[in-house]
Amino acid sequence: MTQQLLQQLVEMRGIETQYVDAWGKPATIAESSKAKLLNTLGYDTESDEKIQSQIAYDIQSVWLSPLNPVHVIRSNEPLHCAVRLPIELVNDEHVMTITCENGDTHEHRFVPIDAPMSTMAHIDEVEFHEYIIALPFTLPLGYHSLTLSADGDGFATSRLIIAPHACYTPQSVKEGKKIWGLSVQLYCVRSEKNWGIGDFSDLSLLIENAANVGADFIGLNPIHALYPANPNACSPYGPSSRRWLNYLYIDATTVEGFEDEGVQAIVNDPAFQTTLAHARQVEHVDYDAVAHLKITALKAIFDVFDARYLRKNTKQNKAFKAFVSEGGESLDMLAVYDALQSHLKEDGKESWGWPVFPEQYKDYHNPAVAKFKKAHGKEVKFYLFLQWIAAQQLEASSQKAKDCGMTIGLYRDLAVGVSEGSAEIWGNKDLYCTNASVGAPPDVLGPLGQNWGLPPMDPRKLYEQAYQPIIDLFAANMASSGSLRIDHVMALLRLWWVVKGDDAKEGGYVYYPVDDLLGILALESHRNESLVIGEDLGTVPEEIRAKLADNGVYSYRVFFFEQAEDGGFFSPSHYPIQSMSTLTTHDMPTLIGYWHCLDLELGKDIGLYPTDEILDVLYADRHQQKQAILNTLHGHGSVSEEVGHDVNMTGMTKALNFGMQVHMAGGSSALLSLQLEDWLEMDKPVNIPGTFNEYPNWRRKLTRNIEDIFDNHDITALAARLTDARLKASQ
């Protein structure tokens, strides 16, 4: 096989052969990795003839399509689209008809040869031309359809997306207001009333308490739908669907029907109460116990609600049906998947995900699945009901934030992908490359590289589907919130693909249509009035940071990563204004854990570090970093003399902990996010990247009930200092 031919196909499919790694050094993708990535994309690379044939087929497919599937054009750019036609048609009059979202239509007549020709090609001995057609219209922002016709016959269609030039920013933030808020893993929250896992009622209470002490937002971990029949698959970053919600966050006690005698008999049963007491008392979330409690109670509530409202012509039934209709195939797919997975589990069959379902059930579109749906209609309806209730309770929490006057309110988190066995892949397999996984090359957070077990979308299939899956994701995750954090925002530009069976370091980058995706992001941002934060950590080219900034996406600045070449830490006053700063993240140790090297100790215990030499280097680096932090804090007057100057004699105290938080509050970033765990001076992390069963990831609870946290004088005093520092930084 000639490398030149392989390289041509590699470039056509947006596979990057060279990149700059996290340490600023040039890196090259192995030749074997190129071929494997092409295989994953569906290409046969066994011979030159096959490669040449596939290249020719791809080129021919483009030229035989008169219009692109979709055009994304910014509102401040000229309106034009490409048209490809055989030469014998280029002198004929054609009509371009645009139908806007609101029903308005615009018609433009043109002769292709009168427009600029951009390129040409010969396909099966026929000459084709591509022309750039200028459309003399001013169109509103939105999703419009375009039809190309001649002699009264439409023969090609396309989606036309008109997007703003940048994402939305609240007016007060535009005018310089600097705000702070708390980030929380919702499942971690303890309260006097919840059932062993934080819920939307807890969230509303947290919003109210935090707003009262000056917070302008509450940041959430992803609250995507997971697996009701497989509750221990609990990572919020490996969901079943990113469009829908995790039903475990429903507060069953506030759903109408809970007061029914039959429901009360179930929840007051001694066995139920014993499980409830256990779920509330244990240190880590017991997902099996919580799922049992919630499913048992919610099924009983559903029976009451269904009989009371959903089988009759009531306003509740009309609202439910409207929700289901708007959710469309995506919602139906999730509900059928959840019902089917539960059914298979009850029958004792393998059920962790669609790859192990019986053959006839391995695809949502199979006739057997439709038959199952019909036979188990009530179960499917139950899972639709759960999504309806979850959406209502989330919206109530968002409304609470508005009522409390928060500048942003809730900010949600969009995971970078879904897990292999997810409903999202089950229903749209053409879109996903299931023989690969998203990950990261070796970097500071993962020196051996990372494999996240999340199959990537095929960028060409995404384009052919007119970006609808991305539109749906952005819209769904901006709902009931004032901001969206995009985990691994580099996914808009490129993703590190790891072929099944390979080490993470053997992967390669595959590029995505970043400008189109950013345009859609900006459009949905304005539609939902949602500020966008891009988690731009790891291996990030500087040019993409500039592009994100130009598109109104707020950068993500983590204090511990903002170091100069001499080892000193940059002052937060030097961070970009258009950013959200933070001290730590869900993938990092808490402040106490960091300072006392508990993360390194834990990593050694569970075998994360191959040699003692590597661990020794990490300890030495940490020692130097801590000294540099003390130098920074004292140099800026952010801590009193109560905090020592010498790292050898200075432990993590409340004064140091809170001093670091106030130090960040004086910075220039428009947004500051602080972890509730650090307010509570907790030492254990919520997640250790690169681990599965070695550590109870996504299970550790907070150490105090939400009702008690804001009664603590030290915490309310810290909040007052943060608010004052943010106010001064705004001036």
N, C-alpha and C positions, 0 to 999 in steps of 0.2 A: 504494500500500500504506500503510495507517495504521500509524504507529509504535507506537501503543498496542497493536494486535493483535500486532505483531512482538515487542514488549516482553513481552507475556504469555507467548509461547512461549519467549522467551529465559529468563525467570524459571523457567518449568516445567522447563527442561532444565539449570538450574544454571549458566548463563553469567553471569559477573560483568561488570557494565557500568562499574563504578568501583572503583578500588583505590588504595592508597598505594604509591608507588614506592620504590625502594631508598634514595632521598635524603629520604624523608619527605614528599614532595609528592603532592597528589592527581592522579590520572591517570584518563582516560576512554577507553573502548574505542570506536573509530569505528563508526558505524552500519553501514557496509559490512562491517566485520569480524563484526558480529553475524549478519548474513544469511549470510555465508560459513561461519561456524561451524555454523549451523543446517543449511546445505546438506551440510556434512561429516557431520553426524549423521543425514542421510537425509531432511531436510525440503525440500519445495518451497516457496520463498518468493516465487514469481512474482506471486501475487495474493492479495487479502484472502480470497477464497473458499477457496483452497487452504489457506491458513494456518488459517482457521476450521475447515475440515474436519479437518485434522490435529490441532488442539487437541481437537476433539470426540472423535476416534478415541482419542487418548491417555487422555482422561478415562474414556471408555467401557470401555477395556481394563482399567483399574484396577477399576471397579465390577463388571465381569463376572467378576472373579477373587475368589472368596470369601475366600481367604487370600493374604497376601503370600508371595512366593517364599521368604523367609527372615526370621527374627527373630533379632537379636543382643541378648541380655539379660545384664547383669552379675549375678554371683552375689549381690551385695549389693542388688539391685533386686527389686521385686515381679515375679512371673512372670505375664505377661499377653500376649494377642495380639489383633489386630484381626480381626473377622469381618464380611464384607459380604454382605448377602442382600437379595432382593426382599421387599417388605413382607408378601407373603402367606405367607412362611416364618418370620417372626420370632416367631410364637407357638408354633412346633413345637419339640419336644425334639430337641436335637442332641447328638452325642457327640464329644468331643475325645480322641483316643487318642495318647499320646506313647510312642514306642518309643525307648528309650535305646540308646546305643552298645553297652552290655553286654548288651542283649537284654531288660532289664526293661521292663515296660509299665505305664502309668498311664492311667486312664480317667476322664474328667470329663463328666458329663451336665449340660446347661444348656438353658434357654430364652432365646434371645437378648434378648427384650424385657425380661427381668429384670435385664439388665446395663446399665451406662451407655452411652447412645448418643453417639457423638462427632461425627457429621455425617450428612448425607443428600444424596441427589441424585435427579434424574429422568433415566432413560435410556430413550429410545424410549417415553415416556409411562408407564414403570413406575417406581414409587418404590422406591429402595434405601436401606437404613440400614446404617451401620457401628457396631458395638458393640465395646466393649473387654471381653474376657472374661478374668477373673482365674482363674488355674489354681492350685488349692490343693495344690501339690506343692513339694517341695524336690528339685531335680534336681542331679546331679553335673555338674562341668565337662565339656564335650564337645559333640559334634555329634549331635543327636537328630532324629528325624523326627516330624512331627505330621500326623495325618489327621483330617479333619472328615467326619462321616457323619451320616446320618439314615435311620431305618427300615432299618438294617443295611447301607446302601450308602454306601461312601466316595466323596465327590465332590470333594474338594480335599485337597491335601497341601502341606506346607511344611517347611522345615528350621528347627530350633530350636537355636541356638548359645548355650550357657551359658558365659560367659567370666569370668575373674577381674577384679577392679577395676583391676589394674595389672600391668605386666610384671614378670618375674622379676629379682631381684638376688641374687647370691651372699651368703650370710650374713656372711662376713667383710667384704665391702664395705659391707653394711648397718650393720655395727658400727663402721665408720669407717676400715677399712684403705684406704690410698691406694697405688695400684699404678702401675707403668709398664711399657711394652712397646715393641716396635719394629714399625713398619709397613714393608711391603716389597711391591714388585711382583714376584711370584714368577718371572716370565719373565726378570727382570733378573739373577737370581742366577747368578754364576759358581761353578764348583766344579772339582775335579780330575777328576771322573768324568762330569759331565753332558754332554749332546749338543748344547751350544750354546744351551740354554734351561734355566732353573731347573726342577727337578722335585720330586716329592713326597719323594724321598729327601733332596734338599737341604733341603727344609722340615723334615724330622725332625732333621737335623743342626743347622740353625739354631735350632730349638726347644731342643734339648739344650744348645747353647752359650750361648744367651741366658738360659735358666733358671739356668745355673751362675753367671751374673754378676748375678742378681737380677731379671730380667724376668719378668713374670707373664702376658704374652700376646704373640703374634705376630699382627699385623693383615695381612690379605691384600687385594690388589686383587681385583675379581671374578674368579672362576675358572670362569665360565660357559662352556658349550659354544659354540665358534665354528664355523668352516667347514673341515672337513678337506680339501675339494676347492678351497678358496679361501683358502689360509693367510695371504695378505697382508691380508685383512680381519681385522686383529689387535686392534682396540680392545676391551678387556674390557668397555667400556660400550656396545657395539653388538653384543650376542651373537645367536646363533641361537636359543638356549633358555636361560632363566635357571634352569630346574629341573635341568639336567644339567651335566656337567663338561667342561672342555677337555682332550681326550685327550693333548695335547702335554705335559701335566705328568706323564704316566706315565713312570716309570723302567723302560724295557724290560728292563734288565739284571737286574732282580729278579723278573720274571714267570717262573713255572715254564714251561719249554719253551725258554728262552733258551739253556740249556746244550746243547740238541740239536745234533748234528753238522751237520745241514742249515742250521740257523739260524746257527751259528758260521761256516759257509762263506760265508754271505751277508754277515755283518757284518765278516768279515776280508778280504773281497774288496778289492783295491787301490782300486777306484773308490769303494767305500763309505767306506773309511778316508780317502781324500782329501777327500771331502765332509765327513766328520766333523771332520777337522782344520781345515778352513775354517770350519765352523759354530762351532767352539769358539774360534777365534782372532779372529774379526771383532769390531769394536767394538760393532756393533748386531746384534740378533737377526736372522738371515737366516731368515725364516719358511719360505720355499720349501725351503731346504736342510734345515732341521730337520724339516719335514713329510715330506719325501722319506725321510729317515733313519728317522723313527718309523714311518711307514706301512709301509715296506719290512720293517723288522724285526718289527713287531707282527703283520703279516699272516703272516709265516713262523712266528712264535710261536703264533699262533692255529691255524694248520694242525696244529701238533704237539699243542696243548692239546685241540683239537676231537677229533682222532683218539684221543687218550689218555683223555679224560674225557667230552666233551660228546655223544658218540654212544653212550654206554653208561649203564647204571644205576649211576652212581657218586654219592658224596656231593657231589662238585664239580658234577655236572650238576644235582642236586637244588637246590643252592644257587643256581646260575645261573638255573634256571627260576623259582625263588622270587623272585629279583631282578627278572626280566623281568615276572613276573606282577604284582608290587607296583608296578612302573613303569607298567603299564597302557598306555593309548593314547598318553600323552605320550611315553613312552620309545620305543614302536614308531614313532611319528610321526617322532621325531628320527632313528632308525636308518634308516628308509625314505628320509627326506629326504637323509641323508648318502650313502646308496648311490646314490640317483637322481642327485644332483648330480654325484657322481664319474663315473657312467656317462655323463651328458650331456657332461661335460668331455672324457672320453676319446674321445667321438664327434665332438669339435670343435664342439659346439653351445654357444650362449650358456647360461651356467649360474650367473651370480653370485647368483641368488636366484629364488624361484618366479615373480616377475613376468615373467621371460623364459623360463621353461620352456615347452615345447610345450603347447598348449591343454589337451590331455587330462591333463596332469600338474600343472596349476596349482592343484589342490586335493587335499589328502590323501584326501578321501572319494570321489574319482572312481573309477569301476570300472577305468580304465586303471592307476591307481596300485596297486590291489589285484592286478591282473594282473602288474605289474612286480615287486611284492613276492614273489609266488609264483615267478616265473621267476628271481629273483635272491636266493633265500632264504639262500644262504651268505654273500653280501655283507652282507645285512641283519643276519645273525647276528654277523658280525664287528664291526659297529658297536655292537651290543648288548653284545658281549664287552668292547669298549673302555670302555664306561660302567661295566660291572661291575668291571673291574680298577681304573679310576680311583677309584671309590667305596671300594674296599678299601684302596688306598694312601692316600687322604685320611684314612680312619678310622684307619689305622696312625699317621699323623702326629698326629692328635688324641689318640690313646692315649698317644703319646710325651709329649705335653704333660701329660697327667694323671699319668703315671709320674714326671715331673720335678717334680710338685707345683705347677705353675702355677695361680694362682687362676682364670684364665679359659681359658688355653690359646690355641686359635685363635680369632680373630674374623674372620668373613667379611663380604663386602661385596655387597649386593644392588643391581644396576644399576637405574636408573629405568625402563628399557624394553628392547625388542629392536629390531633393525634391520628395515628394510622387507622385505627378502628372507628373513626368518628362518623357520625351521621352526615356531616357536611361532605365528606368524601364519598360515602355510600350513595349519595344522591347526585353526585356530579363527578364521576370517575374520569371523564374525559379531561377535566380541568387539572387533575392532580397527577404528579409523577410518583407513584407509590413505591417505586424501586429506589428512591433516594430520600434523603432527609435533610432538612435545614440544620445548619450548625454555625460554627465559627472557626476560623483558622486559629492557630496558637496566638494567644494574647495575654495580657496581664491577668485577666480573670481566669483564664484556662490555658496554662502553658502547653498542654498537650492537644489543644484544640477541643472543640465541643460538638457533640452530636445530640440534637434535641429531640430526635424521633418524630419530627413533624414533616410529612411529605409536602414538597413545594408545589405551588401552582406553576403550570407551564405558561410562560409569558405569551406565547403565540395563541394558545387556546383562550387565554384571558382576553386577548385582543379580538379574537374571532367571536367571543361572546359579548362583544361591545362593552366590556368592562363592567357588566351588570353585577357580577359577584363582589367586586370592590365597591361599587356604588352602594350596594346593600349593606356591606360591612360598615362603611363609614357612617351611613345614615342611622343604622341600628345602634351603633355604639356612641353616637352623639345625642341620641334621644335621652331625655330626662337628665341632662347634665349641662354644665357650662363650659366644659373643657374635655379634650380627649388627649391622653398620652398614648403615643404609638410606640409600643415596645419594638426595639430594634428597627428604628425608622429607616435604616439603610436598606431595608427590604423594598423600599420604593425605587431604589437604584439597582441594587444587586443583592443576591443571596448566596451564601456559601453552601453548595450542594455536596452532600456526602453520599456516595453510592452505597447501597446495602452491602454489608460485609467488609467495608473499608474502614480504616482508621480516619478520624476526623481530619487529621493533618493531610490526608491524601485527597481532599475534596478540591473543588474549584468554584470560582464565582460565575454565576449566570446573571446576565443583565435583564432589567425590566424597563418598560417605557416610562422613565421617571417624570418627564415633563407632563405627559398625559395624566399620570396618577396624581401628581401634585395639583393639576388643574381640577380634577374631580374632588380632591381633598379640600381645595379652596372653595369650591361650589357648595359642598355639603357643610363646610364650616360656616359659611354665611347663612345658609338655609336654616341651620340649627343654632345659630349664634353661639358657636363653640370655638373657643381658643384651642389651638393645636400645639402640643408639646411633642417633640421628636426625641426619643432616647437614642442619642448619637454617641454611644460609647464604643470602645473597641477599635477595630481597624476601620477608620473612617477617613476617606480622602478629603483634603481641605476644600476641594472644589464643590463637593456636595454640601458641606456646611454652609458655604456662601449661597448655594442654590436654595437650600432650605430657608435661610434667612431672608432671601429675596422674595420667597413665597409666603412669608409671614409665619413660618413654623418656628416655634420657640425652642432653642437649644436646651440641652440637659447638662448641667454642670455639677459634678460631684466633687466636693472639697478634696477628698483624698487622692483624686486623680489630677488635680490642678497643681502640678509641681513644675518648677523651673529645672533647668539642666543641672543647677548646683544643688538640687535636693530641697530647696526651700519651697514653701507653699505660696502660691499667688494670693494676694489679698482678694477677698470677694468683691472689693470695690473695683477690681479690674475685670470682672466677669461681664459678658455682653448684657446689655439691658434687656435685649430680646431673648431671655433665657429663664428657665426655672432652675434654681440652685438647690442643693441638698447636701447633707453631711454623709448619709449612708443610703443604701437601697435594700430591697428585699433579698438581693444576692450577696450582701455583705454582712459582716458582723455588726452587732450593735456597738455603740461607742465604748461601753465597758468591755465587750468582747474583744474589740480591736486593741484597746489600750493594754489589756492584760494578756494579749496574745491567745485568748481562748480559742479563736478560730484555728490557729496553727496547732494548738494542742489537740483539738478535736480532729483536725485533718490528719494528724499523725496516728491517732487512735483508730481511725477508720481506713487508713491506708491510702490517703490521697497523694502522699509524697513518696516517690520511688526510692529515694536515698536520704540518709541523714545529712549528707552534704548539702542537698537542696534545701532541706529544712533549716540547716544552720545559716545559710545565706538569707533565707526569709526572715529568720529571727534578727539577724544583724541589720537587715534593711529596715525592719520594723522599728528597731531601737533608734536608728538614725532619723526615721520619719517622725517619731514621737518627739525627739529633741527639736526637730525643725518646727513642729507644731507649737511647742512651748515657746520657741523663739518668736514665731509669728504672733501668737496671742499676746505675749508680753510686749512685743514691739508695737502693736496697735492699741495697747491699753485695753484689750478686751477682757482680761481677767485681772483680779486683784493680786496683791502679794500673798494672799492666802494660798494661791496656787504656786507651787515651787517652780524654779527655773531649771533645775537639773533633773533630767529624766530618770536618773538612777535613784532619785529619792522622791519621785512624784507619782502617786497612783491616781487612778481615775476617781475623783471625788465629785460631789454634786456641784461644787463651785466650778470645776473644770468642765464638766458635762454641760452645765447651763451656760457657762462662759463661751464655749464653742458655738452653741446655738445662737447666742446673741451676737457673736462675732459675724456669723453668716447673715444675720438680720440687717446688719449695717451695710451690706453689700449692694451692688448696683443692679443685680438681677431683678426683673419686674416681679417675679414670683419666687417665694421660698417655701420649700416643702420640708417638714420635719417629721420624723418617725415617732409615733406614739410610744413605741418601745423605749426610746431614749428619754422621753418624759418620765417614764416609770422606772428608769435605771435598770432595765433588764439586761441579762448577760447572754442569753442563748439566741442564736439566729433563727429566722423563720425558714430559711432554705440554704442548703449548701450545694452550689452548682456542681454538676458532674456526679452526684450521688443519687441512688434510687432507694434501696432498702437500708443503706448504711446509717441513715439519719431520718428521724420523723419529719421530713419536709412537709410544709403546708399544714401543720397540725398544732404547733405550739400556740397556746392561748396567752392572752395578756394576764398580768398578775393581779389586776384589780378589776372590780366591777365598774362599768361605765358610769354608774350613778355616783361612785365615790371619788373618781379621779379629780373632778373639778371642785371638790370640797377641800382639797389639799392646798394649804396656803402657799407652799413652795411652788406648786404648779401654777396657781393663779398669778403669783408674783412673776414667774418666768414669762407667762403669757403677756403680762403688762409690759415687761421689758422688751419683748419681741415687738409688740405693737408700737411702742415708743421708738424703737430703733428703726422700724420700717417707715414710720412717719418722718423721722429726721432724714432718712435716706431718700425720701421722696422730694425733699425740699431743695 
